[in-house]
Amino acid sequence: MLSSKNTNPNLRIQQIRSVYSKAGFWVPALVFLLTGWVLIFTLPKEVSFRWLTHNHSPWLDVAMRNLTYLGDGLMLVLTVLIFLGIDKSKSWRIALAGIFTSIVVQSLKHGPFNQVARPSLHFSQIGEAIRAIPGVEQHAMNSFPSGHAASAFALFWMLTLLNTRKRYAFPFFMLALTAAFSRVYLGQHFFNDIVAGATIGMAVSSFVFWLWPVKIESK
């Protein structure tokens, strides 16, 4: 059973060093999130959506339609199951990060932000239509925050934290960012939604990792 009591101070120091060594993830993530929050408060979400979906192509449609599953709950479940056979302690931490992230996201989606429309409905209300992508069903409500972005950043940040090899940090960040961006490209979310989701995902995984530290030696 996981316990955060009587944590060895040396383990805390090692934990901090391990996080610091994973700069390949948290540095670009910090830049993305800080820039994102500035844009949220300075740029209308319609503008950022149009800009991010301006360039498109048939091959990118297919790629984004498939890469979006990186942020799907099933991806997290599969990862947990795989780790059950490798390292159960890490598996439980990944599961907890996913569960807590989902609780926070769903509480916001169906709580204070339950009336926030997704791009398809939002633009139709102002007399515009977004581009339809074959094979993608457009949802109408519960846009904020993005669950896929939250799940992707929670999963890949936790995998980065639990990994002994820091060289995987940036690739994991790119996978998380791709999953988040796919939600805008596919017309399912605004940029604001994925920034909020990514923030929640990283915050929750950081919380879980700090509360239940594990011995990680970066390579």
N, C-alpha and C positions, 0 to 999 in steps of 0.2 A: 504494500500500500504506500502511496506517495506521502511523504511528510516533509514539511518545510521547517520543522523545529530543530533547534540546536545545530544549525548549519555551520560547518567548519569555516572559520574566517579565511583560511588559506584557499578554500574552495571558492569563496566569494571573490577573492583577488584573482584567482585563475579564471573565474567566470568573466570578470571585467576585461581581462587581457584577451580572452577568447573573442568577446564581442568586438573589442577594438581591432583585432586582427582581421575581422570580416568586413573591413572597410569597402571591399568590392561590392557589397550589397548596400550597407547602410548609408554610405556617402552619396551615391547616385539617388537612392531612395529619399534621402533628406532633401536633396536638391529638387527632386520631382515634387515632393509634398509641399515644401515651402513655396516653390513657384506656383504650384497648383492652388494653394490657399490664397495666395496674393491675387491670382487671376479670378478666383471665385468671387472675391469682394470688389474686383475692379472691372470685370468683363462680363457682359450679359451671357448667360449660358447658351443662348441661341447662336451667338457669334462664335464661341469656341466649338460648338457642335458642327456648324457649317464648315469651319476651317479644318477640323479633324476628319471630316467625311468628304472633303472636296475631291481628293485623289482616290480613285478606285479603279478596279479592273476585275475581269472574270476570275483570274487566278488568285487574286487577293480575297475575293469573295469566298472562294473555296477554303483558302488558308485560314482566314479569320473564323469561318464557320466551324472549323475543326479545332483550331487552337483555343477557342473560347472554353472548351471542356477542361482546360488546365485549371480553371477556376470553379469547376463544377463540384458539387458536394461528393459525387461519386469518386472523383479523383482523390479527394482527401480520404475517403473510406478505403479505397484500394491501397493507398500509401500506408495507412494504419495497419491493414491486414498484412502487407508485405513486411513491415517492421516487426509484427508479432513473431515472425519466424527468424528475425535477425537480432533484435534487441527490444525486449518488452518494455523496458523503462522508457526508451525513446518513443515507442509506439504510444504509450499512454500520454506522453507530453504532446505529441502531435494531435491525438484525439481530443485532449482537453482544449488545446488551442482552437481546434475546429468547432467544438461544441460551444465554448464561450463566445467565439466570434459570431456564430450563428445566432446565439441568444441576443447579443447586442444589436446585430443588424436587424433581426426580425422584430425586436422590440421597437426599434426606430421606424422601420418600414410600416408596421401596423399600429404604431402609436402616434407620436406627434407629427410624423411625416406621411401618414397614410393617404393623404389627398394630393400628394405630389405626382403629377402626370409624367409619363414617360414621353420620349421625343415624338412618337407617332401621334399620340393624342394631343400633346402640347402644341405641335405645329399645325395640326388640323384645326385647332381652336383659334389660331391666328391666320388661318387661310392659306397655309402652306402644306406641302406633302413631302415626306422624306422618301429617299430612294428605297424601293423594295428590293430585298436580296432573296433570290430563290432558295427555298428550303428553310427560311427563317420566319417564324411566327412572331409578329410584333405584339408585345404586351402593352397595356394601356396605363396601368397605375403602379403604385409602390416603387417609384423610381429611385428614391433617395433613402439610404445609400445603396451602392451596388454590392449585392451579395457575392457575385463572382469575383469582383476585385478584392473584397475583404478576404474571401476564402483563399484566393491565390497568394496574396501577400502574407496571410497568416501561415499558410503551408510552406511556401518557399523560404520565408524568413526563418521559420522554425527549423526547416531542413538545413539551412545555412548555419544556424546556431549549434545544431547537434552534429554537424559534420566536422571531421577532424582535418579536412583539407580546405584551406581558405581559398584555393584557386577556383572553387565552385561558386564562390559568393556572387561574382558578377553574372555568370550564366543563370544562376537562380533568380537574380534580380530581373534579368531580361525576360525570363519566362513569366514571372509575376506581372511585369509591365505589359507584356504582350497580351496576356489573358485580360488584363484590365482594359487596354486599348481596344481589344476586340469587341467589348461591350458597346463602345461608342461607335465603332465602325459598323457594327451590325444594327445600329439604330435602337438599341435596347436601353441605353443610358446616356445621360449628359456627362460631360467632363467633370462637373461638380460631384456627381454620384461616385465616380471611380476614385477621385481623390479622397473623398470621405471614407469610402470602403477600404482603400489601401491604408489609410491612417488607422482605422479600427483594427484591421488585420495585423499590422505590425505592432500596435500597442498591446493587443491581447497576447500575441506570441511572446513579446518581450516580458510581459507580466508573468506568464506561465513559466518561462525559462528562469526568471529571477526567483520566483516563489519556490520552484522545485529544481534547483541547480543539479547539473550532472558534470562529471569530470570530463572535460573536453581539452585535448591538446592539439592546437592547430598546427597544420603542416604546410 
